[in-house]
């Protein structure tokens, strides 16, 4: 059978038809477009352009078009020169080079100009890999729309060209821009054959696919086995190769190395070997981070890419880089990867204003030695280089430094970086080298290693070679890592992927915990984020008096695991400053809120205790405090650093509370932080919530001061517990209709009320949304909770046992939470809590009064006062606006999604008005009793509704000026019931009218700012960044190496002699097997096919239909049935285990992992059916 080929000629024919249709439909200037019109040379040679656009036949052609496939570079010298020659021979004023994805329009006759200066316009058209992609409807539409635009512009150029020659659209290109344009275009052409090769290779080689998946996870990315993933891999591979070619040519011009000779090479394998020979020279010269191979370099060069690469190498060979100027080549490296693509390639650049602020606090002298232990592409190191240069000049003028200029060699030797991933380490080295390409003998100290494998003061391998290179010995790749850095600064990799909680990381974190224990004697909590270990280990590299500056998640300020970090800081450092922004997210791609932490290593306890810690809140974006950088403008750089120094000085020198319209600084003595977090009874540091010192308004501290004799931690008068964490809500929480269906006995879903002696359902509140009012009304609750406190032996003969067995069929007993219980189905008996308190808040603050003994889910906490008379005063207080303000400050907003999260220990520490004091004052007690009776049945709504008297939708906050919103609060707009309750506590704390207004304004400000800050990021996030369906599909495909056969035929040990049962299934898609009081059943499409008490027969029918059988015949021989079912289940469980294994190693994010596992199992059954 003939093979259909969608080649270049087919493509040209397709485009030709579309262009003529558009010319005719829109009555454009041109007559027609034709293919391969003959052009004769003076020597009788014939040339045939791909397409020509006729202005008037037979002698006026407006434009010649060379239309190629996407793998041909539109800026290739060969292609452009060929098109130019054809156009010049035929007297055609314009020509175009087009590879579907990009079209460049050129002017033919422009004497005295370079080729690229004849470029009139560049269009990015579509993004396809193959000619046949134009058949896709969306691509066809895009190309046709572009053809109309192109021909319209061409007509405009052509009409202007005839009467009056003039310069057109694009400005003259600088040399670096010319080279960047050429190299970027080469990447766009070369990545296509590489991506197609990878796609083909992974289909043929499962081992290769596993390596790709492992590489993705090691980068902290989710591998979905999608085309986009392979494009990402291919583009990074091509960028690495082009960077190497470019850098080799830099070395060639500096050290007189030989030209790269690729003549005579026809295959990708030959080309790869030849190039590595030249790259090994770069390794011998000390640039192994740039030239050494890792997984990316194991990807072969496809044969289809050889010609294009050879053309590029030939063009680069023409350049003498020393004559072009090393400053120009440096700009080429800087600009090569477009900003829009850096994110796709895993380059997460830390914002330079954040970096420079940290360096302003830490780098105070030109000779400081700097370490970035997670350097990425080198932003901290490059900016430290610039700052040290600035400081040399500044301090020299002040007479504090002996020279005005600090040499490149010294600067490079004082900058050290580490990154575990090859690509960022490679870029980091290049970004430092290009500061001065004339001084290539000064090699940056960049290690491509796991930072936690490096110990201070020990010899360390900078990188690993993929294979032996003649003349290179291990000791040459080693360096002694200093133990006395003046500065340790970094942005740990949490911003690149929010806490990669998969199995590898769990084991990895265990190793890090051991590392910290050995080095510092600290038992770090298991829940500590990865970023915290950069503080511990990074601090080991700082010398006495050295400074440490990190931008990390702010969660350590307020979460339980933060106590370990707080104690480590307090015992080893002066805490200089902790800085947060109130108005912006410094990392838009991360679902977290960040803080800058500045520390100074200090072994003197007295000095540490006397240190004043600055808690800083920035009230405006950083760009309003720090002027923008303008590349290459030294004066602007100087102004920028002067502004930073001024800001740093303000923060460091302020020793009393300071606030203006841009910044708020709250000083706190370090010894007081220790005292606050130290528990005398437990004789250990238990931590405190430091976030309040950054975020809390002044009124909060006034309340604390006024209430010194009245306020106590809630945990002193109550026990706080978390509600039921069932692990299977759908099993344990049932409606009464569901209970009746199963005929579950009363004792398991009801209890005897001690006061009335009546049987009362086990009401459960699953969410704070289930109750609109403060008092929970059980009659409005939908669910009851099962409490089964007996073993199966005791349950024999009951319906609840049948329900338990049904739950086991569904696999609930295998879920982690259920599995951890002695009896998976036994939640245990708990006493109802008189007060229920939400675990998470958005904009509604409520504490529930629970006189009817409703039980709570884990979305709420149960609060059990030690004395019954405390219930109403405490519930009243927890519903007050003062309590809402304190909750807002004590909760955890660092998740970044706008939700305020709390935990048991946080609630226990909430400052409350001592209920004993309230009850001892008869007048206050009486007023409070009356007010509580009045408000306990009221519905509580949004804090905005209750204080401003207006409903504000969450999305509206994105456009709202928070300061104006805050100022709009008036006492007479506050909900009457809320105000009445609040006034009781305002009076107790003796707040003035103005201070009461401050409370309301503060809570509106805090809640609105929290939600707005999160909403701004959610709005920018792209939908569909992660496709669980696609990931699951990939996993099922990869898991298919675990064989599973056809059921039942391949699992029957012999042909059955007779059959006991024959069934016909109309549908196989929605088969369900289960059990109830009347035995086991199998249903399809809602129709019951089988019911009986034999589980193996039910499973035989179920698995047969699941595997796509419409006709099911059950063997009369029971032994055959049992053997077939047992063998199939064994294979099925192996396949499930393999899917679980692949999910664990492929998906770093725990939440996405669970969704992928569920979809993958569903898809697996879909495959069995087909």
N, C-alpha and C positions, 0 to 999 in steps of 0.2 A: 504494500500500500504506500502511495506517495506521501512524503512528509511535508506538511505545510510550513513554510518559513516566513516569519514576519521580519524581514530584513530592512536595510536602509532604503532600497528602491521601493519596496512596498509602502514604507512610511512616507517617502517623498510623493508617491502617487496619491496617498490619502490626504496629505496636507494640500497638495495642488488642487484637488477637487473642492476642499473647504474654502480655499482662498478665492477661487473663481466664483463659488456660490455667494460669498460675502461681497465681492466686488459688484456683482450683478444686483444683489438684494439691496445694497445701500447706495448704489449709483456712485461709486467712488471714482476718483480721478483716472484710474488705470483701466486699460482695456482687458488685460488678461494676465494670467500666470501660466508659464509653460515650463516643461521639464527638458533638460539636456539639449538646449539650443546650441548648435555648433558655433564655436569661435575659432577662426583660423589665424595662426601666427604668421608673421612675415616669412618665416622659413618653411611654411607649408604644414606646420604641425597643427593638429586639431585639439581643441580643449572644450570640455563639456561641463558647464556649471550645472549644479543640481536643479536649481530653479531660477527663472528670470521673471521680473515684474515688468510687463510692457506698459510704457506710457502711450506710445502710438506705434503700431506695426507699420512697416517692417523694419524701421531703422532707429527707433528711440526706446531704449531700455532704461528704466528708472533705477532699478536695483537688481543686483545679482545676489542670490542666496545659496550658501553652502549649508545644506541641511543634513546633519549627521545624527547618529544614535547617541544616547545619553553618556556613553563611556568615552566619547571624544571631547576633548577640552576645547571650548570655543576661543580660548586665548592662545592655543598652541601656535608657535611660530610657523610650523609647516602649514597648518590649515589657513591661518590668516594671510601668509605670503602667497599661497596658492590662489586664494580668492582675490587678493589684490592684483596679482598678475593677470588673471582672467578679466577682471573689471577694467584694468588699464588698457589691455589689448582691444577691448570692444568699446572703449570710451564711455563706460557706464559710470555715472557720478557717485553712486553709492553701492556698497556691498554689505552683506550681513553674514555672520557665522551663527548657526543655530543648532543646538543639540537637544531640542525639545524643552529642556529645563531652563536654558538660558539663551537669550538672543542678544547679539551685539551688532549695532549698526555702525558702519564705518564710512568715512569720506575717502573717496579714491584719490582725488587730485588735490594734494595739499603740500606742495614742494617745501623742502627745508624743515619738515617736522618728522618726529619719530613716529613709528607705526602706531603706538598706543595713543599718541596725541591726535590721531585721526579718528579716534573713537567718538561717536556722536551721542550714543545712548546705550545703556545696558538695561535689559529687562530680566527679572526672574519670573519665569512663566509658570511652570508646574514643577512637581517633584516626582519623577518616575524613573524606573530603572530600565525598562524594556520598551521597544517600539510598540508592541501589542497593547501596552497600557493605555494607548490613545483610544482603544475600543471601550474603555470604561466611561459610562455616561457623564460622570462628574468631570473627568479629564477632558473629554470631548468638549463639554460646555466651556471649560476654562480656556482651552486652546482657541476655540472659535471666538470667544470674547477678546482674547489677546490679539488674534489676527486682525480683527476690526480696529483695535487700538493701534496696532503697529502700522497698518496700511494708511490709517488716517494721519498718523504722525509723519510717515514717509511722504505722503502727499504734501504735507506742510513744508517739510525740508525741500522737496523737489521743486515746488513752486517758488520758494524763496531763492533757491540755488540758481535757477536759470537767469533771471534778470540781474541779480546782484550777489556775487560771492561774498560770504561773510562767515565769521566764526560762530559755531552753533552752541550747543547746550553745555557739554561737559567741560569743566575747567582743566587746565594743564595739570598733568599728574607729576608729583614729585617722584624721585627714583624709588623710595621705599614703597610708595603706593603702587607703582608699576609692578614691583616684584610681589607684593602682597596679593594684588589682583590675580597675577599669573598663578601663584601657588594655591590660593583659595580655589581658583577654577580647576586646578589640577586635582585637588582633594575631592571636589564635587564629581569629577569624572572617574577618578580611580577607586573611590569607595564602592562604587556599584559592582564591578566584577569581584571585589573582595567580599562584599556582603552576599552576593549570589553563590560564591564558592563556599562560604561558611554555611549557608543554608543547605547546600548540597552535601557538604561534609557531615553535618550533624545528622542527616537522614541515614547516611551510610555507616556512621561510626558512633554507637551509643557512648563509648568511652570519651570521645571528643565532646559530646553533648554534656556529659557529666562535668568535664573540666570547664566548659563554658559556664555552666550553672554555678560551679564552685567559685569561679573568678568573679561572677556578678555578686554573689553573696559576700565575698571578701571585700568588694568595693562598698558594701552596705546598700546595695541595690536589690530590688525585687526582680527576679528572673521570670518572665512570663512566656518565654519561648516564642516571642512575637517577632514579626519582621522588623519592628522598630528596635528591638533589642539587638538584632544582628546588624542593623544599620549603625547603631551606637558603637558596637564593638568594631565594626569595619572602619568607621570614621576615626576612632581613636587609634587604630592600627596604622591608618594612612597618615594621620598627623604625626605620629611618632616617627614613621619612616621619613617623612619630608623634613621634620626637624633634624633628624640625623644627617640627611643629605646636605641640608643647609649648613649645619654646624661643621660637618667634615670639610666643606668648602671654606669655611672661616679658618679652620685649622690649616688647610692646604695653603691659603694665602699667607698665613703667619709663619708656618714652619716649613714651607716649600715642599709640601707633600706631593705625591704624584696625582695626576688627574684620575678620576674614576673612569675606567675604560670598560664599557659594556658592549663593545663591538662583537658581533658574531654570536651573541646570546639570543636564543629563541624561546627558552622555557623559563617559567617562574622559578623553578628549582635552581637552575643555573644562575639566574640573576641574584637570588637570595644568597647563595654561597659566595658569589663574586663580591657583593656589597659588604657582607660580613667581614671579608678579608680587609677591606678598607676601614670598616668600623672598628675592627680589632686594633688598628693603629691608634684610633681615638682612645680606646681603653688603655693602651700602653702609655699614652700621654697623660693619663690620670682622669679621664672623663668617662669613667665606667658607668656612672649614674645615667648619663645621656646615651651611651652606646651599648651597654650590656643588655643581654636578652632576658626576657621573662616570658610569661605565657603569651602575651600579645605577639611577641616575635616568633613564636612557634607556628603562627598562622602562615601558611605558604603564600607566596605571591602567585596569583592565578596567571596562567599563560595569557589570558585575554588582556591583562594589564601590562604586559611586558613592553609592547611598542610605545604606549603612552608614557611609561616610566623612563624608557630609554630616551624619548624625546625631551622629557623634563631634565634628565641628567645631562644630556647634551647641551641644553640651554644654560644650565648652571655652570657647566664647564667653561662657557664663554666668558664668564665674569671674572675679573680680577677684584676680589673683595677689598683688597687693601686700597685700590684706586677709587672704588665706589665710596669708601668711607665707612669705618666701623660703626659710627653713630647711626648711619642709615640702616646698616644691617641689624643693629640693635632694635630699631623701630620695626623692622620686618618681623622679627621674632615676637615683639610685643603685640603686633596687630594681626598676626597670622590667623589666630582663632577668633572669629567674630564673637562679640559679647553674647549675642543671642544663642550661640551654640555652646558656650562654656558650661552652662548648666546641664545640658544633655550629656556632656562628656564627663560629668562628675566633678567639675571644677566649681567649688563653692567658695567664691571669693568673700572674705570677711570685708565688710565695708571699711574703706580707708579712714573715714572719720572716727569709727570705733577703734580701729587699730592705732591711729595717731593719738587719740586721747589716752589709751593705755600706755603708749610709748612716752607720752608727755609726763606721766606719773613715774615711769620707771627709768627711762634712758636720760640721765642727767649729765653725762660726761662723754666726750668723744671717744674715750678709750674703753668704754664698757664692753664686756663680753656677753653676747646675747645668745640664748637658746630658745628655739621654737620647737617643742616636741611633737607637734602635729602640724607641720609647716604648710601642708597643701601645696599650692603653687607659689608660695613664698611671699605673700603680702606683708606679713610682719617683718620678715628679714629685709625685704627691699625698702620698706619705709624706715626701718631702723638704720639702714645704710644712709638714707637721705637725712635722717635726723642727726646722726653722728657727724655728718659733714656740716650741717647747719650749726651744731654746737661748737665745732672746732672754730669756725669763723666768728661766731658770737663771743665765745669765751676769749679768743685771741684779742678781739677788740677791747674786751673788758680787762685785759692783762692777766687772765686766769689760765691761759693755755699758751704753749710755747710756739705754736705755728697756726697760720690762718687756714692751711689746707691739709686735710688728712688724706694720705695716699690710698688709692684703690686697694692695693695689696694688703695694707693693714686692716682696712675695713672688712675685706672678705675673710681674712683670718680670724676676725673677732665675731663672726656670725656663724651659728651652727643651727642646722635644721634636721628634723627626722620626720619621715612619713612612711607608713607601711606599704602604700600603694606606689607602683612604678611611675604611672603617668604624672601625678602631682609632683613626685620627687624629681623627675626628669624636668618638668617645667620650672620647678623652684631653682634648680641648678642653672638652667638657661637664663632665668630672670635675674639671677645675680651676676652671671658671667657677662651679660650684655651691658652692665653698667660701664664696663670698659673692655672692649674686645681687643684692644692693643696689649692688654696685660694678661694674656692667656696662661702665663706660667703660674698665676695666682688662682688656685682651684678652690671653689667653695666647699665648705664642710657639710655636705648633705649626705645623710644616711638613709638608704631605702630599707628600713628595718622596723620591727615592732618596738616602739619606744620602751615598753615594759621589759624587753629582753636586754636593754642596755643599762649597765650599772655605772654610777659616777666613779671616775678615776680608774677605769679598767679599759684594756684594749678591746676594741669592738670592730667587727667586720662591717664595713660601710654598706656593702651590698653583696648579693650572692650571684655567682656566675652560673649560667644555665649549662655551660660546658667548659672544658679546659681550654685555655688559650696559651699557645707556646710563649714562653718568656714571662708569663704572669704567675706570681706565686701568692699564696693566701696572705702572707704577712704584708705584702704590698697593698692589699686591700683593707688592712686594719689601721686603726688610729686610736690613740688614747683619748677617751672622752673625758673632758675636764670635770672636776667635782666642785669647781669654785666659780660658777657663772655669776656675773653681777646681776644679770637679768634673765628671768624665765617668763616668756610670754606666749600665749597661744589661744586659739579657738578650738577646743576639743571637738572631735568629729560628731558630737551629738547633733549639731546643726545639719549635718549631711544626711543623717537618718535617725529619727527619733528613737532612741534606746532599742537597739536590735536584740530583742528578747527571744532569740531562738536557742536551740539546744547548745550550739557551739558557744554562744556568748555566755550561757549559764556556766559552762565548764571553764570558760575563759575568765569570767568574773571570780570564780572560786580560786583560780590561780592568782588573780590580782589581790584578792583578800589575803592570801597567804603571804604575798610579797609585802603588803603593807604591815602585816603583823610582824614579819621578820625585821623590817626596817624601822618601824615606829612603835611596835608593841601595842597596836590598836586593833581590836576586833571589829572591823568595819561591818555594818549591817548588810545583810544579803540584798536588801532592796536598794542599796546605794547605786546611783546612776553611774554609767561608765565614766562620765566626765569628772566625777569626784576623784578618781584614781590619778588623774593628771595633776591635781593639787598635791596629793600625797607624794607621788613619785617625782613630780617636777620640783617640789620643794627640796628634795634630797640633793638636787644639783645646784641649788643656790647657796652662795657663801654667806657667812655672817654679815648682815647689813645689806645683802643683796635683795632685790625686789622681785616679786612675782605678780604678774598681771594676767588674769584670764577673763574671757567673756564666756559665760556658761548659762545654763538654765538657772533661774532664780529659786528653784524649788528647795535647795538646801537651806535657805533662810527660814523655811516654815515647816518642812516635813520632818518626820521622825528620824530618818537616816541622816538628816542634817546635823544632828547632835554630835556625831562622830567628827564631822568636818569642823564644826564650831570649836569643839574641844581641842582638836589638832591646831587650829589657828591660834586659839587663846594661849596655848602652851608653848608655841614655837615662833610666833610672829607678832609684830605690831600690825594691827589691821588698820591700814591707812584710810581706805575709803571703799564703800560699796555703793554702786551707782546703778540706778534704773531710770528708764524713760517712762513718763506718764502718758505720752502721746503717740509713740511710734514703736513698731516692732523692728528690732535691728536685724532679724533674720526672717524674712517673709515666708521662706519655704519650710520653716520648722514650726511644728505645733506647740511651741513653748514660748514663754516670756523669758527674756534674758537679763542678766545683771553683770556688771563689770566688778571684779574684786581685785583690789590692790593690797598686797601684803609686803611687809619688810621683815626678813628673818632676824630674830632677836633672841639670844639665849639668856638675857638679863630679865628676870621676873619682875623686878621693880620697874624697869623701863617699860615693860609690856603693860603692867597694871596702870601706870600713869599716862599711857598713850590715850589720846582722844580719837575715837573712831568717828569718821564722818559718814553718816548715812545720807545719800544724796538722791534727790528726785529731780530729774530734768523735766521742765514743764513745757519746753518747746523742742522741736526737732533739732538734732545735732547740727544740721546744716546752718541753723540760725546762730549757732555759737562758734562754728569753725568754718572759715572761708573755704570755698572750693579750690581744688588743685587745678592749675593750668599747666599742662605738660610742657616741660622745657623752659618755663618761666621762673627763674631763680628768685626774683623779687616776690612773686606770688607765694612761692614756697616759704620764704622768710616770713611774710605776713601771716601765713597759716600757722607756722610754728609759734610765732609771737602770741597769736590769739589763744592757742592751746596752753602755752606757758602761763598766760594770764588767768585762764580758767582753772588750771591746776593749782596755781598759787592761791586763788580765792578759796578753793576747797580745802587745801592743806592748812592754811593759816586761820581759817574760821574756827573759833573755839566756843562761840555762843550761837544759839539758834538764829539762822539767817534765812530770809525768804524775799525774793523779788518776783517779777513777772516771768522770769526765765528759769529760776533754780530755787530749790529748797534744800538747806543743809541742816541736818539734825546731829549735833555732836553728842557723843556718849562716851564716858570714861570706860576704858576696856575692863577695868576691875569690876565695874558694875555689871557688865555683860556676864562675867564669870559668876558673880553672886546670884544673878537672876536665874541662871541655868543650873546652879548647884543645889542638890537636895541633901540637906544635913542629915535627915533620917536615913536615907539610903547611902549616904557618904560617897556620892559620886555625881559627876556632871550628867544631867539628864536632858539638857538642851532647853532652848527658849525660842520664841518666835521673834526673829529679828526683823522680819519684813515690815512690821508695824512702824519701826523707826524711819523707814523710807516712805511708806505710803500713808501713815496716819496723819490726819489733819491736826492742827493745834488744839482743837476742842477735845480730842481724845485724851491728850496729856493733861488738860485742865480737869477732865472728868476723873482721871486716875489720881490727880493731886487732891481734888475735893473729896474723893472717896477713900482716902488713905485708911480711915478707920472703919469704913463700911464695906469695902469691896474685898471679896475673897474668891479663890478659884472655885468653880462649880464642883469640881471633884472632891472638895472637902465636905460637902453635904449631900452628895448623891453618888450612886453607882451608875456608870454609863456603859451600856452594852450595845453591840451591833445586832440588828435584827436577824431573822433567819436567813442564812445563806444556804439555800437548798441544793444548788447544783442542778436542779431539774424542776423549775417552777411549774412546768406543764404537768408534772406528775403529782406534786404535793399540793398545789393550789387548784381546787376544783369548785365549780358551781354546784348548787344543790341539784340541778338537773343531771349533771354528770355523776354525782354521788348516787342519785336514785337509779340511774342506768346500770351502775355496777352493784347496786344494792349493798353498799358498804355499811357495815354495822355502826350504830350510833356512837359507840364508845371511842371510835377512832376519828370522828370529826366534830364531836361535841364534848362538853364537860359540865359538871354539876356546879351551879352557882352557889357559893358557900352561904350567901345571905338568904336567897330565896329557896334554895334546894331544887330549883328547876334545871332542866337540861338546856344548856345554851350552846349554840354553834360556836366552833372555833373561828370566829371572824378574823380575817387578816386584811390589813391595809398594805397593798403592794407598792403604792406610790403616793407621794404627797398630793398628787393631782386627784386621788380618790376621795379627798375630803375638801370641800370648799370652805368649811367653817372650822373654827378653833376646836370646838367639841366634835369628836368623831361620832357620827350617827351610824351604828352598825347596820341598820336596815338599808342603808344606801350602798353597802359594800357588796360586791359581787361574789367574792371568793371565800372559801373556807379552807383551812389548812389541816392536812392529815397528820395526826400525831400517833404513831404506831410504836409503842414501847414494849413489844413482846417479840420473842423469837419465833421462827417459822413453826417450830414444834408446837408451841402454845397456840399458834394461829390455825392449826390443822382444822379443815372443815369450814373455814370462814370464807366469806366473799372477798375480804380484804387481802387474803393470801393469794387468791386468783388475780387480784389487781396487782399485787407485788410481782407475781410471775409474769404478768403482762408487761410490767415495767422492765423486767429483766430481758424480755424478748426485744424490747425497744432499745436496750443497751444502756439504760439510765445508770445501772449499777457499775458500769465501767467508767463513768465520768469521774474526773479527778476528785471533786468535792464529795460525791457520794461514796466513792471508793475509800476515802480517808476515814469514814465512820465505821464503827465496829459492826453495826447493822446498817447497811447503806440506806435503808428506808426509814430509819429511826432518827427524827430530827431532835428528839429529846423534849422533855417537858419544861417550859419556862413560865415564870410568873408574869402576868401582864404588867407592863410598866404604866404608871399613872400619867406620864408625859412622854410623848413621842416627838422626836426632833429630826427634821430632814437631814440627810447626809450631804446633799448637794443643793445649791441655790442658784437661781438665775436672777430674777428681779422680784420674786415673791418671798417674803420672810414670814414664817409662821412656826409656832410650836403648838402641838396638838394636846388638848386636854382629853384624857382617855378614861372616863369614869366607868365605861362599860366593858373594860378589860379586853379590848381588841389587841390581837397580836400583830407584830410588825415584820415586814420583809427587810432585807438588808439595804433598802434605799432609805431606811430610817434608823435612828438610834432609840433605844429605850432608856428613859431617864427615871431612876428609882430613888427618890429622896430617902434619906435615913430616917426621917420623921414624917409621918403622914400629914401633919399640919403645914409642912413646907410646900406641899404640892401646888396649892393655888398661888401663893406668892411667887414661887419660882416660874410657874407657867405664865403668870401675868408679866413678870420681868422679861422672860424669853420672847414675849410677843411685843415688847417695847421697841422703840426706834433706837434707844441707846444700845440695846442688845444686838439689833441688826447692824449697827455701826461697828460694834466690837467683833461680831461674827465675820463681817466683811474684812476686817483687818487680821483676824486670827485664822481665817480659812486659807486655802491654797488655790491661787488663781494661776499658778505657773503652767498649768496644762495648756494655756493659750487658746482654748476653744470658747472662752467666755464664761464657762461654768466655774462657780466657786465650790471647791471640794473641801470636805472636812474629814476628820478621823476621830476615833475615840479619844486619843490623848489630847487632841486640840480642844475638843468640847470640855474635857475635864479641866483644862487650864483657863477657860473663859472667865474673865472677871465678872462677878455678879454681886448685886447688893445682898449682903448676908440676910437670909430670911429670918434669922433669929432676931436681928435688930429691927426688922419691919414688924414682927409680931409683938416685940416687947413694947413698942409704942402703940398704945391702944387706939389712938386717933388715926394713925397711919394705917393700922391693921383694919380698922373699920371701913375707912375710905377705900382701901384696896379690895376688901371683900365685896363691897357694893359695886365698884367699877368692874371687877372680874365677872360678877353675875350678869352685868349689863353687856359685856363684850364677848362672853364665851360662846354665844351662838352666832356671832357675826361672821360673815364671809370675808376673807382676807384676799386682797388682789395685789397687783403690781405695786411696788414701792413708788413708782412714778404716779400711778393713779391715786394712791393714798396721800401723797404729799403735795403733788402739783395739781391734782384734780383733773388730770388729762391722761388719756391713753397714748403711750408712745410705743410704736412698733419697733422691734429690734433693728429692722433694716433702716428705719428713719434716723437712728442714732448715728449712722455713718455720715449723714449730712448735717448733723446737729453740732453747733458750737457748745461744748460742755460748759464753758465758763458762763455763757449767757443763760444756759439752762439752770445752772446753779444759782445765779443771781435772781432768777425769776421766782425762786421759792419765797413764799410769804406765809406767815403763821396762820392767816385766815383762810389759806387754801388747803390746809391739812385736814384730812378726814376727821370728823368730830369725835368718833369713838377712839381713833388712834391718839388724838390730842389729849383726850380725857385720861387715857391710860398713861401716856407719857408724862403728863403733868404730875402724877404721883411721884415718879422717880426723879423728875426735874426738881421738884420741891425737896425731896430727900437729899439730893446732891447740891441743893442751893444754887442752881444755875439761873443766871439773869435772863431777861427776855432775849437779849442779843445772843447770848450763849445757846439758848434753846433753838433759835433760828440757825445758828452755826451747826447744830447737830443735824437738822433736816437738810441743810445745804451740803453738809459733808457726805451724808449717805447717798444723796442724789448724785453728787460728783463722783464718788467711788464706784457706784454700781454702773453709772453711765460710761465712765472711762473704761472699766473692765470689759463691758460688752462691746463698746466701740472699737477698742484696740483689737479685740479678737475678730470682729466683723470685718475690719479693713483687710485682714489677711485672708479670711475665707472668701471675700469677694474676688481677690486676685488669684486664688488657686484655680488651676485648670481642672475642669471636670475630666474624668476618665484617665487620670494619671496612672491609676492601677486598675487593671481589668481582671478581677478574680476568675471570671469565666475562662479567659484566655490562659491564665496560669494553670487553672485546673485541667484544661484540655491538654496542655503540654505535659503535665504530671501523669495523667492517665496514659498518654502515648508512651511516655518513658517507662511507666510501670508495666507495660505490656510484655516486657522481657520475662516477667514472671508468668509462666504458662498457665492458662486456664482453658479447659476443653469444653466441648459441647455437652450440655446436660439435656437429657439423661444418657444419651447413647454411648458417650465415651467413658461413662462411669459405671456402666453395668458390666459385671464380670462375665456374664454370658447372656445370650438372648433369652428373655423370659418365655416360658412355655405357655403361660396363660396370664390373663389380666383380671384383676378384681374390680377395676373401676375405669371407665372411659369418660372423659369430659371434653367439651369443646369451649374454648375461650374466644369470645368475640373481640376482645381487646387484650393487648399485652402491655400497654404503656403504663397503666395505673393499677397494677396488681398489688394487693395488700394482703398480708397474713397477720392474724392476731388471735387473741383468745379472750373469751369472756366467761360468764357463768355457765354457758351451754357448750363449752369446749373450744376447740381450735377451728378457725375458719379461714377460707381464702376467697377474696372478692376481686373482680375486675370490673371496671366501669360502674362501680356501685352495686353490681349484681353478685350475689353469693353463689360460688361454684361448689364449694365443699364446706361441710361442717361435720365434725366428729371429734373423738377423744384421742386419736392417734396422731401424735406430733410429727412422726416421720412421714406419714402419708401426706399431711398438710404441707410439710416442707418440700416433699417430692413434687407435689402439684405446683407449689409456689415457685420453686426454682426452675421448673420446666417452663412455666409461663414467662418468668423473668428472662429466660434465655430465648424468648421469641417463639415458643411452641404454641400454636393455636389448638392442637390436638394433644391431649395428655392421656396416656394409658399407664395406670399404676399396676406394677407386677403383683401377681397373686402371692408370689414367694416373698414373705416379709423380710427375709434375710437380704435379698437383692436390693430392696428399697432402702434398708438401713445402711448397707454398704455404700450405695450410690450417693445417698445424702451425706453421709459422714465424710467420704472422700472429697466430694465437691466442696463441702464447708471448709475442709482443711486447705484446699487450694484457694478458696475464696478469702480465707483469713490471711493466707500468705500474700495474696494480692493487696488486701487492705493494709497489711503491715508495710508493704513496699510503698504504697501510696502515702502512708503516714510518714515513712522515712524520707521520702522525696519532698513532702510538704515541709518537714522540719528543716531540711538543708537548703531549701529553695527560697522560702519566704521568711525574711527577718522579722517582720512585724507580726506580733502575736495575734492581734485582732484580725488582720487580713488572713493569717494562717488558718484560723478556725473556719472562716468563711470558705477559703479555698478547699480545705479538707472536706467540708460538707458537699460542695459542688462536685469535687473530684469523685467522691463516692457515688453521687447520683449519676455522673457521666459514665462511671465504670459499669453500672447496671444498664445504662442505655446501650453501651457497647455489647454487653452480654446478650441483650435482646436482639441486636442486629446481627 
